[in-house]
Amino acid sequence: MSKEFREHIGTYKDKVTNLQSKYIALHVGLFWAIGVFIIKNEDAIKIKLDKKIMYDHLESNLKSCDDLIQKRIQFIQQLIKQRNLKIEFQIIEEKQNLAKID
């Protein structure tokens, strides 16, 4: 594993919350990994989340009142269903997140 650093692109900088940014990153990361065949149909995947609310949204189908977040959740669930992925969501502490912003 390696530590990664990501900067907001101009389109989103100072326009989305940190939580919205996490959903965007999860959606893009999942989509990218499928596109470059890192994740294949019917793969078993562990997704580590450092926010309990994300876990609740994705694991327990808790709805979000934030439209941007709710759309990302729908896209993520659609990718999981289309590819028949076996997903295990795990909650981690924020300091364990390798993609955290320093």
Buried (B, 14 or more C-beta within 10 A) or exposed (E): EEEEEEEEEEEEEEEBEEBBBBBBEBBEBBBEBBEEEEBEEEBEBEBBBBBEEBBBBBBEEEEBEBEBBBBBBEBBBEBBEEBEBEBEBEBEEEEEBEEEEE
